[in-house]
C-alpha cells in the first residue's frame, strides 16, 4: 500500500477520486487556497520565531503572546520535525522520511522534549476550532514514542492562533499501536481501491474548491 499521512488519508476519506488524481495519477496538482497559503506563511513565521528568534511580522503580532508561552517551556525544541514510521504488519519502527520502507510520515510543527515528557503543538489558522480533529495528534504522538523511546508521555494540542483556542490531549506510550489502529478501516478501504483501481467520486460542500475539474461534481465547470 502507498505511504500515507494524516492529510492524505483524510483526502481519500473526503473523495477517493480526488485522492487518485492528486496522489496516484498525479495529473492534478493542488495549488491550495488562499487560506492554505496564509497558513503556510503563519507556520513559517512561528517556526522562525521559535527556532531562531526572528521577529514576528507586524501582521502576525497577535501570535506573539502564544509563541512566547511556548518558548518559555523547558526542553529541547524541534520545529517542523519530520517523522516517519515503517510497519511490517506486526511491528512499528522508526525510519527515514524518504526511506523505501516508509509506511506513514508526518511533520510536527513544534515538539518540545524534556526528559521522559514531550509537548506537541500543531498550529491551525482556521477561524475557530469547530471542526478540530485530534486524531492527527494521536498519530504524531505515536511517531514520537517510536522515534524517542525515552518519552513516555506527550501533551499535545491544536493551537488555533487566530481564535486563540487550544484543543489539548494527553498521550501515553502504551497506546501507540491503538493510535495507528484507529486508521485501519480507512487504510483497508484505500488498499482495496488500489487493488481494484476503483476510485469513486463523492459529492460534498468542498467540491467547489476541488482542483479536479474533470468531475461531474465539480462546481467550477
N, C-alpha and C positions, 0 to 999 in steps of 0.2 A: 504494500500500500504506500501511497505517496506520503512524504513528510507532511506533517500538519502543524498548525499553530492555532491558538485560540481564535484569531481573526479569520483564518482560512476555513476552519470548521464552522464558524458562525455564518460565513458567506455561503457555504454549502447548505446549511440548515435553512437559510433565507431563500435560496434558489439554486438548485443543482445546475441549472443551465448557465447561470451567471458564473458559478464556480468553474464549470467546464471551459468556458471561453477565456476566462482570466488565468486559471491555473493549469489547465490541461492543454487545450489547443493553443492558448496564448496568442490568439488572433485579435484580442481586445485588451487594451490597457486602461486600467482605472486611474485616471489622472487625479481623482479626488475632487471634492467640492471645495467651496470657499472655506467652509468650516474645517475641513481636513487640513487645508493649507495653513489656516490660522493656528490650528492645534500643533502643527509641526514647528511653527515659529515660537509658540509658547514653550514647547518642550525644550527647544534649543536654548532659549533664554534661561530656563530653570537649570538646565544642565550646566551651562557656562557659569552661572552664579554659584551653584553648589560646589562644582569641581574646582573652579579657578578664581572665584570671587569677582568675576566680570560684572560690572554694574548692571542692574536691571534697566532695560529701556523704559523711558517715561510712560509709554502706553501700557506697560505691564506693571506699573508701580503697585497695583492692588495685590500683587503676589508677594511683595517684599516681606510682610509680617509672617506669612505662611512659610516661606522658604527659610527665613531666619530661625523659625522654630525647629525646622528640620536640621539645619546646620548645627544647631545647639545640641542635638542628640549625640551622645558619646558613642564612638565606634568608627570603624573603617568604612568610608563611604565609597560606593561604586555607582557611577552614573551610566545609564544606558548599557547595562551589563547584559551581554549576550549569553544565553544559556541553551544548551542542547542536551537531549537525552536519547539514548538508544534503548530498544526494547526487543527482546527475542521471544516474547510470548510468556516469559516467566520472570525475568529479572530486568529492572531498570538500572541503567548505568550512565554515568556522565560521559559525554563525548564532545568533539569539536563542533562548532556551529556549522561548518561546511563539510564535515566528515561524511564519508559514504554511508555510514551506518546510522545516520540521524533518523530518528523516528518522530520526535517532537522538537520544536525550537520556539523560543520566545525571548523577549527583551524586557528586563526590569528597568523602569525609569530611574528608580533610586533604591538601592539596597544598602542598609547600614548594618554592619555586623559587629556585635560586641560580645565576644566570647561565645557562649552557647545560645545566645539570643540574637535575633535579627529583626529589623524593621524594613518592610517592603512597601514602597509607595508607587502608585500609578496615577499620573496626572491626567485629569479629564477637563476638557474645555466646554462641555455641554452646559446649557443654561441652568440645568438642575439635575438632581440625582434620581429623577423619577424612574428611569429605566436602568438603574445600576445593576450590574451582574457580577457578583463576587466570585463566580466560578473561574474567572480569569485570574483572580488572586490565588485560588486553590492550586492551579497547575504551576504558577510561578513559584509558589511556596514549596511545592513538591520538588521542583527542579533545584531549588536552593538546598533542600535536605539531601538530595542526591549528590550535588556537587560539593557541599560542605557538610560532611557527616558530623562535624563537631557542633553544628547548630541543631538544637532540639526543639526550639520554639520560634515561631515567626509571628510578629504582629504586623498585619498588613492593612492597607487602606486605599480606597479610591478617593483621591483628593480632587474635588471639583473646585478649581481655582477661581472660577468666575462667580459661582453662587456661594463660595466659602462653605461647602458641605463636605463632610468626611464620613465615608461609609467604611467602618472598620471591621476587622475579622481577626481571629486568632487561629493559628495552625500548629499542629504538633507532628513530629516526625513519624510517629506510629500510624498516621493517617495517609502517608504518602501514596500508597497503592490505591486507596479509595478515591483520592483526589483525581487521579488519572482515570479510574474506572468509571467515573461519572460520565465520561465522554464515550464510553464503549458503544452504546446504541447508535450514536451518530457516526462513529467510525466504522461500524458494521455496515451502515447504510452507504457510506462513502465507498467502502470496499466493493460492495455489490454493484454500485454504479460504475466503478472502474472495470469490474469483470464483465459486465453486460453491455457497457458503453451506452447506457440509458441515462440521460440527464434531463429529467422533466423540468419544465419551467413552472414557476409558482408565481401567481399574481398577488400583488400586495401594494401597500401605500408607497413603498420605496421604488416601485417600478419607474416612476417619473425621473428618478435620479440615476437609473442604471445605465452604464456605458455600453451595454449590449443592445444596440439599436435594432438588430435583425431579430426581433422577437415580437410575437403577436401582442404581448402585454406591455410593450414599451410605449410610454405616453409621449415620447418625443417625435414619433412618426407623424 
